[in-house]
Amino acid sequence: MPTTLRALGAVLAIAAVLSGCSAGPKSPADDPAAGKSGIEVPLTTATCWSAATAGADPQEVLSLAKKYGVSYFAAAHALAERPAFDLTQGCAGSHQVEVYKAVAMDQVKPVVTTYTALLQSGSKAYAKLAANVEQACMNKPLLEAVVRTGLPGAVMSPVFGDGVTLGWAPPSPEQWEAGQRVYACTMTQKPAGTLRYASVFRKSFPTSRRTCIDNKALVYVDCARKHNREQISTIDVSAAVAAKKFPGRKAIKPGPDGEYVDVSPALYAALDRACTAYLRAVSTTKKLTGIAEIDPDKWPAPDGTYPVACEADTATTKNPITTQGSVFDR
């Protein structure tokens, strides 16, 4: 597939269908795992939490800034969107934040020994820490697939759809003082729902939350409907761009069919290998392969990252085929 066609396909897919579905959420009163203090409950894998943020109270932020010897601005910036981990929610019912993986702090470099370092999110040391935690948050299929890119610091994430975001956070200041020393890999869903991180890798995940594309109508559709390709994951190559191992915003070029990101065939081939490796890990399909797509409108994305979409698609040497249902069938 020519580079221009890759870009055009990504640009013209214009509407997302991602309506949540959940059944019979429990109330906190029904779930014994809900409503417990974050100081008492270990921040571990498969715990769920309220969506309260650590930076919600300006006076508390000011107090923490003084306590740890950082500026108010630095503390406010670091804590603005960070989960407070103050109260648990039951994962079996409707919840907002799930810790899908907990990573011991001493396993990630640079090793943090003071909470002050966790409030200096604008520092180079923190940026390095964040990149390494994001790597550590990947599960085995994602990690094994992204290695195929050969790109430094590349991070692969599953595609969830609207209302769901992945991130990571250290313990709250109170949990830190209580001796908790793990990084929490988090999935946040707004509004609250019953979705769990692990479900995205399984065939039971609702097709309405998958992201499939109808080439004829040039729209995203529920994967239960007829479509030609499915977005299965995203590769963030920001670290490679920063290291000048991958072209950045200057690679956007005008073409006969619109703008495209000018990437060498060798780099595209490496990205395709990574996408295919992940596809083979979650699907038994032999009709489709993994194809990397780069949208010039998201180069970089609004959050400053450089995302590459991995799609389950027909091989570039063959005519597109129409399918129904998600490729996730394990």
N, C-alpha and C positions, 0 to 999 in steps of 0.2 A: 504494500500500500504506500503510495507516495506520501511524503511528509505533509504536503498541503492537504491531502484528503484526511490524514489523521487529525490535523488541526480543525478542518472544517467540520468533521463529525463531532468533535468535542464542542465546538462553538454553537452548532445549530441545535443541539439537544437542550431545549429551553424550559421545560416545565417538570417539576418533580412531583411524584406521587408518593407521599410517605405519610399516610395517616396511621396513627398507632392503633393497636388493638390489644385489649387486655380484658381478662374475664374475672369478675368477682373479687376485686381487691379487698384485702382484709383491712380492718381498722386497727390502729395501734393497740386498742384494748383487747383485740382478739389474738394478738401475737405476742408471746412472752419474750421474744427477742427485741421488741421495740421499746423505746423510751428509756434506755439505760444510758448512764453518763459515760462520755468518752474517756474520762479519766480512769474509770473502773474497767472498761471493756478494751481488751487489746485490739490494736489496729491490725487486723489480720485478713487474709484472703477470705472472701465470701461473707464479709460483714457489710451491712448497708446502713446509710446515714441520712439525716435530714440535709436539706440544701442550704442551711445557714452558712454564711461565709465568715471567715475569720476577720475580715476587714469591715464588717457591717457597722460596728460601733466606733466612731471617731475617737471617743475618749479612751477606749480600750487600746486602740492603735497608738495613741499618744503615750499611753502608759507603757506599752511594750517598747516603743521607740526609745524612751528614757531608760528603761530597764536594761536593754541590750546595746545601748550606745550607738544607735543609728538615727538618721534624720527621720522626721515624721513622713516626709515625702517617700523615702525609701521603704519604710515599713508599710505605708498605705498602698504603694504600688505592688509590693510583694504579697500582701494579704487580701487585695481587692476581690479576687475571684477564688481564693483558696478555700476549700471546704473547712469548716470549723471543727468537724468531727465532734460535735458537742453531745448529740443524742442519736442513738441507734434507731433504725427502722427495720422491721422484719423483711428480709429478702423475699420471703414467700408471697408477701402481699405487695401493695402499691408502695413504691419507694422512689427516692430521687437520686441518691448517690450509692453506687456499689463499688466496693474495693474488690476488683477482680483478681488482683495479685498484690502481695506484699513482698517487698524486696528489702533485705537487711541492709542498713546503712553502711556497714563495714565491707559490703560487697561492691560498692560503687565508689569510684574515684572522681574527684578528690574526696577523701573521707572527711565528713563533717564532725567536728568535735564541740562546736558551740552554736547556739541558735542564732547568734548574730549573723553567721554566714548564710542562714536561710532567709534572712530579711534583706539581703543585698542582691536582689534579683537582677540588678543592672550591671553586676560585675562580670568580668571574664570568667572567673572561677565558677560563678553560678551558672553561666551559659554552658560551660563544659560539663558541670554536674547535671544540668537538665538534659543535655544530649545523651549522657550515659544512662540516666534513669529511663529515658524513653526507649533506649536500646534494651534495657533490662526488663521493660514491661512487655515486650513482645513474647508471644508463646512460641512453641517449637515450629509449627508450620510456617508462621510469618518470618521467624528468624532464619530458618533454612532457605526460604524463598528469597528473602532480600539480599542474602549473601551473594546470590547469582548476579546481582547488579555490578559487583566489584567496586561500588562507590563508597567512599568513606562516610560513615555516619548516617547512611540511609536507613529510614524507618518505615516499615510497612504496617498499615492499619486496615482492619476490616471496614467495610462500608455498612453503616447502620441506617443512614437517612436523617431526615429533619428531626430536630428535637433531641438528638443524642450526640454527646460529645465525649471524647476520651481525653484524659489528662493524667496528671500525677500531683501528689502533694506530700509534704513531710507531715509529721505529727503536729498537732496544735501545740502552742506554747505550754499549755497545761499538761498535755500528754508527754511532751519532752521532759518537763520537770518531774513527771511521774516515772521517767525512765524508759519510755517507749522510743525505739530506735529503728524504725522502718520507714520506707517510702511507700506510699499507697498509690497503686495504679488504679485510676478511677474511671468509671463510666457514669455520666450524669444524664438523666433524661428529664426533659421538661415538656409537658407536665409530668408529674409522677406516674409511674406505670409498673407493670410486673415484668418487664423485659430484663433478661440477664445477659451478661457479656458472652458467656459460653454458647448461648443459643444461636448466635449469628453464624457459627460454623456448621450448623446442623440443618437438615432438611425440614425440621419442624418450625424453623423461623418463618413468620408470615410472608408470603410472596408480596403482599401489599407494602411491606417495608423494604423489600429488595429494590434494586434500581436497574430496570431494564429499558432498552431503547428501541423504538420502532423507527427504522431508517426511512420508511416511506413518509410517515407523518412528521418525522423529526421531533419527537417528544419522548419523554420518559413515561413509562407505563408500568402498571402492576405486572409483575413477571408471570402471573397466571394468564395474561393476554399474549397474543402473538407478538413476537419481537425478534430482533436480529442479533442483539448483543446485550450483555449484562455487566454492569460494573461490579467487580468483586472485591477490590481492595484499592488502597491508595499508597503510593510510595512518596514520602517526603524526602527530597534530595537537597534540602537547604544547606546541609553541611558540606555537600560536594560542591555546590555553587559557591559557598564562602571560601572553599579551598581551591577554587578555580579548576575543579575537576569536571565541572558540568556548566554549560552556558547559562547565564542568568537573563535578566530583563533585556539586555542588548541583543539577545538572540531572536527577538520578535522581528519578523520581516514581512513586508508586503508581498502578496502573491496574487495570481490571477483569480483565485477564489476567496480572497480575504487574507488576513494576517495569519501567520503560522510561526511556530517556534523552530528555528533552524538548528536541528540536532543531527549529529553525524549518524550514518547507518550503523556504525559499530556500537554507539551508545544505545541506540534504539534496540539493537539486537540483544544487548545485555539486559535492558529493561524487559523486553519480551520474554527472555528466558526466566526472569524472576516471576513475571506474571503467570507464565505457564507452570512453573514449579508450584506456585500456590494453588492454581486451578486443579492440578493433579492431586493435591493434598486434600481437597474438599469435594472432589467430583469424580465420577467414573466415566464421564462423557469422553468420547473419542472423536466426536464430530467437530469440537471447538478447541481452540488453543488460546493462549494468553497473549493479548495485544496491549501494548502501552500507548496511551493517548495523552497528549499535552494540550491543554486549552490556553491559547495566548491571553485570554481575558483573565486568567488566574496565574499569570506568570510575572510577578508573584501574586499570590492570593491576598485578599485584604488583610490577613493576619501576618503577612510578611513571609510566609512559607512558600516553597516551590513544590506543588503537588503534581504527581504523575498518576493518572488513572489507569488501573489495570482492568481490562475487560475480557470477558469470555466471548470470543468472536471467531468467525471463520478465518482460516489461514489466509494471509494476504495474497497468496497465489490462486485462491479459489473464489468462486462466486459466493456472495452472502447467502446464508440459509435462514429460514424462519423457524423458530422454535416456540414452545410454550412451556411454562414452568421454569423454576430456577435450576441452575446447574448444581447447586448444593444438594447432594443426594446421599450423604453419608450419615 
